[in-house]
Amino acid sequence: MKTSLEFEAPGDLSIGRVKITGAGREVADWVATPDDRTFRRDSLAPGFYTAEITPLGLAPQSLVFEVRRGEANTIVAPHFSALAVNGGGATFIGIKDREAAVGALYGKAMGMKVDFVPDEAVTPVEFACTAEGAVPDAPGERRIAIGLSQETGGTRESWKPFAGTASYELAGGRLSFRVEPRPGWSPASAERVRLSMAIEDLRVERLLLPMYRGGVQISVTPSVLSANDVEIEVMPADPRLRALVRALVAGTPEEAEAVRKLVLETGKVDAAREAEPADPWAEILTALLFIRFPDIFGSLTQDMADRLLETAPWAYDSHVIKARQMLYGSAQDDELETAGAVLQLLARAQAWNSPYFTYSNQLFSELIEALTSFAEAGEPSLRKQADQIRSRWLRDGPLQSSAGASFSWFRRDQDRLKEGMLAPDRSSKGQLAARSTTNLFSGRIAGGQISFGAGDSPGPREPKSAGQEPESLIDAAIAPEACPALKRNPGPENDPNKGRFGENDRAQGFALRASFKEVGDGEWVSIAMTVEAGRGVELGSGDCAWFCLHPTFQPQWVKVLFRGNAATLVLQAWGGFTLGVWLPEHRVELELDLSQVPGAPKAIVER
């Protein structure tokens, strides 16, 4: 029988380069998209191979696998989020003798002795306990809150708490949320959604959230150096739509061609050509790609720009795209008239305050500078209008920022505003106003570390009754499917996880433990909760632990990917509760009453 290989790139890969090497040579190198993720070779030399997977705009991850002689080898790469948990370390698929694989791929070729297994040499995850079981120090800690607001229909810039669903995942140093609106919500309602992130004594940063078809994924990654920087990224959950965003932000002509050819031309995401596009943000992205890569996508037509403006008149981006098409993409019988019409479109864009995408803001800048120069060259009738629009754009400059593909802005300092200065507000308490915001996450950040928090200050907080109608995104947070505990009645009202997860902190080779560290005056306690897999347990790449917290935590359910043999969640609490854990890949339940852990602080035992 021939030795063959079928390799499938990660299922969540939107667009990126995949290189497969082995037996001393490169056997594959291509730009993968959701419709072109598979490599096949009917005849291949047996041995160890490595696949380097580099999503557009992200750091590469390595996957090591073995092609066995005389077999039809099939390798399905884990999701990229699971690969990224290893940091810079390699992920091994189906290899028992890892040292032999490392020696074959790296040691012999580089003339060096390899005496470690790569994923054991990776720097320990920042969330994990130390070897002694203590909670790691968190110098320069800051409070952080992330929330969503929804515009009241028919009332511009009037915000109310967002209603929808969310699921949470912790993977290495990155916390991700997948958000979807409530059933029946439509972009046609013109109820824009705004994301706010408040970081204590640093800033309140905001952006408009594109509610893509299939949901939106928000990723938060704290800097490993300090608590002064947090990276936030907004992406479509649908990998095909995500490919459009990646290509727009960091794409080369080769990658743009892959998007056009393998995504848009299939008709699966071609919002610009659909008679009734279901996703206005996909249509905006498509139009922006036409503008950025005209040699590949072609010229943006008047029909496409008009249809976009009709579909999403509430989007700043739509007016900018139409202005760009009108100025550069159509014949101009009367330059003065065209310039006036373009200025009107830019003024309408400013009426909506902020774009969704950074590239739209860049286009606005280019357009207003060109029109200002045109007016100054001899069109005094346009000069006043152009100067007004440009002056406002420049005035807002100190508050403008970006978060990947997303345009963002900072909340203004009201005291400085009274002095006639526009500057970011640095006095945030790391909290968001509950009257207008659904709290998506609240906790603390330090260097490379996120900890969850329950509430703003110590005090009794009763969980909601099971029959209460969900009112906010957090009430409707998604729990794991097939978790046996969900079919059992909750425990006591003040500790509903008690007795619900099997009442054992050890099962089938897994152990659940917790360590504590008092914070400040001792009112709050930092708790590192860790699920460890014993030596006899086989963990697959992407295996996870679902942590079920007390209902007062936001969120209550958190999915944590294993790194090495442990999955760890750090939180801050002012009292004890029972922690429940569900391991779906192994169908194991674990339960730990934090107040019964030896050495637990007084606050955890008595409250």
N, C-alpha and C positions, 0 to 999 in steps of 0.2 A: 504494500500500500504506500502511496506517495505521502510525503511529509508536507502538509499544507497549513496555511494560516488564514484565519478570518479575524481581523481586529476591528473592534467597534469603539470609536472615541466616546468620551463621556456624554451621557444623555442630556446633560444640562449645558453642553457647549453650544454657544451661539455662533461664534466664528473665531477661528484660531488656527494656527499652524500645528501640524502633527508630523513629527519626524520619528521614524523607526529605524534603529541601527542594531546590528549584531553580526556575528561571524566576521568582524573586521571591516564591515562596509555598511553603507546606508541603503536600506531596502525600500523606504517610502518617505515621501516629503510632499505634503499637500495642504491646501487651505481647506479646512473642514467647516461645514455648515450643518444645520439640522438635517438637510436632505443629502448630505454627502459625508457621512461619518464613518463609513466602512471601507477597509482596505482588505483585498483578497489576493493571495498568491498561492497557486496550485502546487508549486514545487519550491521548497525552501530548505536551507541547511538547518539541521537540528542544533539546538544550543540555547544560550541565554540571550535575550534581547531587551533593549530598553526603548521606551516610547517617551519622547519629550513633547509635552502638550502645552502650548502657549496660547491661551485665549488672548484676543486682541486687547491690548492695554493692560494686561496682567502679567505677573511673574510666572515663568514656566514651572511645571511640575513633572517629575519623572516617575515612570511606571516600569517596573522590572518584571518580566515574565519568561517562561521557558517554552520553547517549541520542541515537542517530543518527537522522536524519530518514529516514522511509520504511522503517525496519527493525523487526523483532521483536527487541528488545534483551533479552538475558538476562544478568544480573549475579549471579554466585555469590560471596558474600563469603568471603574466607579465614577460617580458624579464628581465633577471638579471640586465642589465644596468639600467632599470627603478627602480628596487628594491634598487639598491645601492645608488640611489640619496638620500634616507633617512638616509644615514650614518648607525648608529647603531639602528635607530628606526624601529619599525614594520610597515609593510604595511597592510592596512585593505582592504579586498575584500568583497563588498556587505554587509557591516555591518553599520547600521544606529546608533545604540546605542553603541558607541565605549567604553564608560566608563564601561558599563555592561560587555563587552567582556574582558576588561583589568581586571576587578574585578574577573570574573570567572576564568580566566587563571592564573593570578598572585597574585592579592590582597588577595583572600581567602587562597590560598595555602601557601602564605608567611606570613599571619597574619598581613598585613599592609593595611593602607588606601591609596587608589590610587585616587588622585584628579586631574589628568591630562590625556590628550590623548597623547599617545606616540609620534605620528608624529608632535604634536605641541611642544613637549619638546625637539626635536632634535636641536642641535646647528644650528643657521641660516647658510645658505649656504655662503661660503666665497665670492662668486661673488655678493651677493645681497647688496642693499643699507641698511643703518642703519634705525632704526625706524623713525628718523627725516628726512629721505630722502636724506642724504648726501652720497657722495662716500666714502667708507671706506679707511682709511689710508693704505699705502703699504710701510712699512719700509723695507730698504734693497732691493729696487727694482733693477732688472737686465733686460737688453734686452735679448731676445731669438729669434732665428730663426731656423726653421726646413725646410730642403729641400731635394730633390731627384735628383740624377744624374744617367745617364745611360751610360754604357760603349760603346764606339764606336766599332762596329763590326769589328773583326779582328785586333784591336789594344788594347792590354792589358794595363790597367791602364790609358787609355785616356778617359776622362769623358766629357759628354755633358749634357745639360738639359734633364730631363725626360719628356716624353710625355705620357699622359694617362688621367684618370679621378679621381676625388676625391669627397667624400661627408664628411661633418663635423657634429659632435654632441658634445654638451657640457652637461655633466651629473654630477651634483654636482661639485666636485673638479677635474673632469677628462675630458680632451679634447681628442676626438677620431677622427681619419681619416680613411676612408675606401678607399683604393687605388686599381685601376685596370689599367693594361697597355692598350695601344692603340689597337684597333682591328687589328688582324692579327699578333700581336707580338708573337714570339715563343721562348721558352727557348733554342731551338736548335740554335738560333742566337748567343749564347754565349755572349749576351749583358747583363752583370750583372747590377743590380740596387743597388745603394749605398744611404743610408740615412745619412744625416749629421745634427747634432744639435749643434748650437753655442750658448753658454751662456756667457754673458758679464763678462770679467775679471775672468772667471772660467775655461772654457774648450771648445774645439770642439771635440765632440764624434761622431764616425762613426760606421756604421755596414752595412753588406751586407743584402739586403732586399729579402727574399724569395718571389717570385711572385707566390704565391699559386694559384691553380685553384679556381676560384670563388672570387678572390681578397684577399687582406691582410688588416688587421686592426691594426692601430698604435695608441696606447694610451699614453698620456702624463699627468702625475700627479705631480704637484709641491708639495714640502714638506710644511706642515702646520707650520713648525717651522721657516723656513728662505727661502731666495732665493738662497741658496747654494746647494740645492739638487733637482733634478728633476728625477722622475722615468719614464722610457720609456719602453714600452712593445710592442712586435710585435707578432701578432697571425694571423692564417688563419681566414678568414671570415666564412668559412665552419665549422660548429660545429664538424663534424666528424674528420676533419683534426686537429681541435683545441684540440680534445681529445688526439690525439697522442702527441702533444706538452706538454700538461698538465701532461700526464703520464710519459713522458721522464724526465721532470724537477722535479716533486714532487710526483710521483706516488709510491704507495706501491704495493706489489705483488697482493693484492686484486683488486686494481684499474687497474693494468696492465692486470689482467685476464679479467676484464670487457671490456677493450679496445680490447683485442684479440678476445674475444668471441662474443661481440656484435657489433664490428665495423669491424675488419679485416675479420672475417670469413663470414660476410654477402656478401663480395665481393664488397662492396661499396667504400672502401678505400684501397684495397689490392694492392697497387702499386708494391709491391715486386714480385707478382705473375702474373701481367699482361704482355702480350707479348710486348705491346707497351705502357708503362706508360705515361699518359698525364701530370703527375705532378712529375718532378724529385725530388722536395723537399719532397713530400709525400714518395717517395721511400727512400730518405736519412733518414727521420724520422723512417720509418719502420725498416730499417737496424740497426739504433741506438737502437731501442727498442729490437731487437733480441740480441744485444750485452749486453744491460743493464739487461734484464730479460731472460736469456737463459733457465731457468727452466720452464718458462711459454710460451715463443714464440718458443723455440727450438734453435738449433745452426744456425748461419748464414752460409749458404752454399757458396761454391766457385762460383756456377752458379749465385746466387743472387749478390754477390760482383762484379763479372765480368760484369754482366748486368748493374749494377749501374755505374760502371766506364765507360762503353760504352755510357750510357745515359747522364751522366753529367761529362765529363772529365774536364770541366771548374770549377768544385767545389773542393776546398781544402778537404772538408769532404769526397768525394768519394775516394780519394787516401788514406786517413787515414783509412777509413772503410775497403778497400781492404787490406791494410797493416796489420790491426788487424786480419782479417780473415786468411791471409796467415801465420801469425806468430803463431796463437793459434788454428786455426780451420781446419788445414789440416796436414796430415802425412808429416814428414820431413825426407827425405832420406839423405839430406845433410844440416846440420844446418848452415854451413858457407855460402852456396849458398843461403839459405832462408834468412838469416840475411842480406846479400848483396842486395837481391831483395827488402826486406822491407825498407832498408835504401834508396834505389832509389825512392820508392814510397813516403817516407817522404820528400825527396828532391823535388820531383815534387809537393807535396802539398805546400811546402814553396814557390815554384815559383808562386803560386796563392795568396800568401801573407796572406790571412785571411780566416778562416772558416765561415760558416753561423751560426753554433751552438756551444755553449759553451762546450757541451759534447764532440764534436769532438776535441776541443783543449785539453780537459782533456785526451782523449785517446792518442793524439799525445805525450803529456808529459809522460804518462806511457810507451809508446812504445820506445821513445828515451832513457829514463832512463834504461829500460831493455836491450836495445841493447848496450848502453854505458858500462854497467856492464859486458855484455857478451864479448865485445871487450877487456876490461881491464883484463878479466880473462885469456886471452891467445890468443886473435885473433888480433894481431897487424896490420894485413892488413886492418881491418875494423875500427881501432881506429881513424885514421885521419878523415875519412868520418863521423863517428858518432860524433866525437868532433866538427866538423864544424857545423853539423845540430843542435846539442845541444847548442853550443855557440850562434848561431843566435837566437834560441828560448829563451834562457836566456837573451840575449841582449834586445829583444823586450818586456821583462816582464814588465818594468815600464809603457809601453804604453797599455798593455792589460787590458781589463775590460770585463764586461758582462752586459747585459740588459735582465734579465729573461732568457729565453732559448737562446737568441741571443748572439753571441760573438761580442764584440765591442772593439774599440781601440781609443786612443786619438791622435789628431794631435800633431806632435813633435814640440818642441821649436827650431827654427832654430839657434838662438843665442847660446843656450846651446850646440847645435850640433857642432858648430864651436869650442867649447871648449872640444869636445870629450865626451860629456855627452848626453844621451838620456833621455829626460824628457818631460812631457806634456806641451803644450803651454798654459799659463795662461793669455795671453794678448788679447784674443778674444774681438771684439767689439760687439758681438751678432749679426753679420751679416754674410751672405754667398755670395760667388762670383757668380754673375748673369751669367757670361759667361759659367759656367759649371754646374749650379744648377737651377732647378725649385723651386721657393720659395713656400713651402707648407703652411707655417704659419710664421708670424712675429708679435712680440708683446713684452710684458713685463711680468715678474713673480715677485711675492713677496711671503710672507708666505701664502701658500694655495690659491693663487690668480693668475689667468691668465687674461691679458687684451690684446685685439687685437690692432694692429696698422696699419696705412695706410701710406706707404712710409717711407723713412729714414730721411727726413728733410722737413720742410715746403717749398712749392713751387707749382706752377700750374701743375696739371697732368690731361690731358684730357682722358676721358674714350674712349675705342676703339669703332669703329662703329659697329653696329649690324651685318653687313654683313661680317666682317673680319674673315678670317679663323683662328680657334684656333691654337695657336702655342705651348701652354704649358699646363701642368696639370691644372693650375688655370683657364685658359681660358675655359676649358671644365668642370669646377666644376659642380657638380650635383645640380640642383634646385629641390624643392619639386614638386611632381606630383599633378595635379588638382588644382594648385594655379591660381585663376582667373586673377590675375595681369599679368601673363605671356601671356595671350591672348589679353591684351591691349597694345596699343602703348606706348613706354616710354615717359616720360615727357621731360623737357628741356635737352639739351645735357650735361650741367654741373650739372644737378640734375635729373637724369632719373626716380627716384622713385616718383617724385612730381606728385600728382593726379592719380597715378597708383594703389594705394591700398585703394581707397574709400574715402580718404580725412577726415576720422574721427579717433580721438584717443580714442573713446569709442564706444563700440557696444556689445549688448547682454550680458551685465554684466561684460565685460572685459574692462580694461583701460590700456593705454600705457603712461608711463611717463618717464622722464629723469632728472637726476641731474648731476651737473658739479663740477669739481675741477681743478683749474689751476695747471699745472705741471711745476716746475722749474721757468724759467723767463716768463712764460705765453704764450710762443709760442705754446705749446701743452696743450691740455685740456683732462682730464680723464672724460669719460662719462659713467654713469651707466644707462642702459636702461632696464626698467622692465615692463613686462606684468603682471597685477594683475587680479585675478578672484574674483568677488564679492561674498558675502555670499550666494547668491541664485544659484551660478554656481556649478554644480557637476563636479569635475575633477576626471578622472580615472588615475590609476597608469600607467605611460608611456605617458600621454598626453604631448604634446610638443608645442613649438612656433618656427616657422622658422623666423629668423631675416634676412631681405634683406638690406645690407649695400650699400654704394656708390661703384661703380665698381673699385675704386682705392684700396679698401681693399682686402686683401688676407687672408682668402676667403671672397667672397661677401655674400654667403648664409651660415648661421650657424643654426643648429638645437639645441635648448636648451630645456631640459626636465624641467617640472614644479617640484618644490620642495615646499611642502606646497601649498600655493595659488599663488605663483609667479615664473616666469621664468625671469632670469636676465642675461644680457650680458654686460661686461665692456670692453670698448675700449679706445684708445687714438687717438685723431684727432687734426688737426691744423686748421680745418674750419668746417662750418656747412653743413648739407645735410638733405635730407628727409629720414627718416627711414620707411621701410615697414615691416609689420609683417603678417604672415599667420598662423592661428590655424586650422590645418587640421581636428582634431577630432570634432571641433565645427563649422567648415566652417565659420570662422570669419576673416575679414581683418581689420587691424588697420594701421593708418598712422600718422606720427608725424614729422613736420618740426622742426628740432632742433633749428634753428635760431629764431623761434617764441616762444620758451618756456620762460616763465617769469624768469628773473634772469640769462639767458644764458650769458656767458662771451663774451667780445667784439670780440674775435677771432672767435667764433661760429656765431655771428650775422653778422659780416662784411665780412668774407671771403667766 
